[in-house]
Each structure stands twice: as structure tokens, then as C-alpha cells.
């Protein structure tokens, strides 16, 4: 199923209603949609706040949307870890997502706890859903999970902006 229309909606979101589109998009990508969260930075919101104000608002709304979606994913993960058939079905899939994510996530979770989730979510262009679900099975505190998701989501967008600024800076002739 293609969700390109949703990415396009975010890329063309304008005005204050555009913030609602960004919040919904961020909520959905945290637990179900395999889409890049960085696309929210392209939303041409015209809110009269200047570029810095626009980006700040987009980052905050996206972070809150993703934190809310991660709570939903966290709840699903809590239920899934009680369900042996879910884990067995995932292990039988063509790509052993469970083994790979368990190995990497367990390493991060054991070493860094919720900070590990935030760090994993700061990696641009890596699917959020893998990290969120993997951590949701290992952790148990809803509030800390939401806070780590928010921090990681904001961090990811800031890293993306930093990378973008670096690329632009490298192309400027001296």
C-alpha cells in the first residue's frame, strides 16, 4: 500500500491546519507507517513566524505527535510481549526483524536505557517503528518512553537540519 499521498499532504501543508497534518503524520509514522519523519521539515507553513519560528513549531508538533504515537505503540508492544504467537510469527517472517532488532535494541537498552531509545530515534532516515516497537517490548514506563520518544524525535529533526546546513555550507563558494 502506498502512502505517498500522505507525504505529499505534509509537504504541501500550509497554515495552522498544516500543524494538525504534521501531528497526525508524526503520530502515524511512530507505530504503523514506514515513512520518513524528516519530511515534516519540508512543510511550507506560512504562520508569520519566520523560518526559525516555523521550524521550531514544526519540530515541537512533530515531536509531540510522535511521542503520542509511541505511547500507542508502547501499549501494543506491552500486549505483544504477553502473546507468544505474535513473537513466533515475527520469527518465521522472511526477514528476521525480531532477531536483528532484539540484538541491537537490547544492546542499546541495557547500556543506555531510555537514553538508548532517544539515541536510536535521532538517526535520520532510519524507520522509527523498528526502534519504538523493539523498545516497547523491553521497557515498562509509559512516561519515560514518551519522553525518550519526544527527545529522540526532536533530536532527529535537529540532526537532519544540521546535516542539511552542512551540505548547503559545503556548496557555497568561498
TAVENTA-V855831 format. One record per residue. RES is the residue in one letter. PSI is psi in radians with two decimals (* if undefined). NEAR is the number of other ideal C-beta (glycine too) atoms within 8 Angstrom. Layout:
# TAVENTA-V855831
RES:PSI:NEAR
RES:PSI:NEAR
This chain:
# TAVENTA-V855831
X:2.32:2
X:2.35:4
X:0.39:8
X:-0.56:6
X:-0.57:7
X:-0.72:11
X:-0.75:11
X:-0.69:8
X:-0.71:10
X:-0.78:14
X:-0.36:10
X:0.15:8
X:2.26:14
X:2.79:9
X:-2.95:8
X:-0.51:7
X:-0.54:8
X:-0.55:12
X:-0.62:12
X:-0.72:8
X:-0.78:12
X:-0.75:16
X:-0.77:12
X:-0.78:9
X:-0.83:17
X:-0.67:18
X:-0.86:13
X:-0.64:11
X:-0.28:16
X:-0.35:17
X:-0.22:13
X:-0.60:5
X:2.23:9
X:1.02:5
X:2.75:10
X:2.33:7
X:-0.35:13
X:-0.33:10
X:-0.41:11
X:-0.46:13
X:-0.29:11
X:-0.13:7
X:2.18:14
X:0.89:9
X:2.28:13
X:1.59:6
X:0.07:9
X:0.43:4
X:-0.02:8
X:2.96:6
X:-0.75:5
X:-0.77:7
X:-0.72:9
X:-0.85:11
X:-0.69:10
X:-0.81:9
X:-0.74:12
X:-0.80:15
X:-0.77:11
X:-0.80:9
X:-0.75:12
X:-0.76:17
X:-0.73:14
X:-0.71:11
X:-0.76:15
X:-0.63:17
X:-0.72:14
X:-0.76:11
X:-0.60:14
X:-0.53:15
X:-0.71:12
X:-0.83:11
X:-0.66:14
X:-0.77:14
X:-0.76:9
X:-0.74:11
X:-0.67:13
X:-0.69:11
X:-0.70:8
X:-0.62:12
X:-0.25:8
X:-0.18:5
X:1.76:8
X:-0.73:5
X:-0.58:6
X:-0.85:8
X:-0.72:11
X:-0.73:8
X:-0.73:8
X:-0.68:9
X:-0.51:9
X:-0.16:5
X:2.79:9
X:-0.81:2
X:2.10:5
X:1.29:7
X:-0.70:9
X:-0.86:10
X:-0.85:8
X:-0.88:9
X:-0.63:12
X:-0.81:9
X:-0.91:8
X:-0.74:9
X:-0.70:14
X:-0.69:9
X:-0.86:8
X:-0.78:12
X:-0.75:13
X:-0.69:6
X:-0.72:6
X:-0.13:9
X:-2.36:7
X:-0.47:12
X:-0.59:8
X:-0.69:13
X:-0.81:18
X:-0.74:13
X:-0.73:11
X:-0.66:13
X:-0.25:16
X:-0.18:10
X:1.97:9
X:2.53:9
X:0.24:5
X:2.34:8
X:2.19:6
X:-0.64:12
X:-0.64:13
X:-0.90:10
X:-0.78:15
X:-0.84:17
X:-0.69:14
X:-0.77:12
X:-0.57:16
X:-0.49:16
X:-0.51:10
X:-0.54:8
X:2.98:13
X:-0.10:3
X:1.92:7
X:-0.79:7
X:-0.81:6
X:-0.63:9
X:-0.80:16
X:-0.73:13
X:-0.77:10
X:-0.67:14
X:-0.73:17
X:-0.86:12
X:-0.78:11
X:-0.67:15
X:-0.79:16
X:-0.76:12
X:-0.74:11
X:-0.78:14
X:-0.62:16
X:-0.70:9
X:-0.75:11
X:-0.78:11
X:-0.70:10
X:-0.75:8
X:-0.74:9
X:-0.73:9
X:-0.65:8
X:-0.72:8
X:-0.74:8
X:-0.75:8
X:-0.63:7
X:-0.39:6
X:-0.01:5
X:2.15:6
X:2.52:2
X:*:2
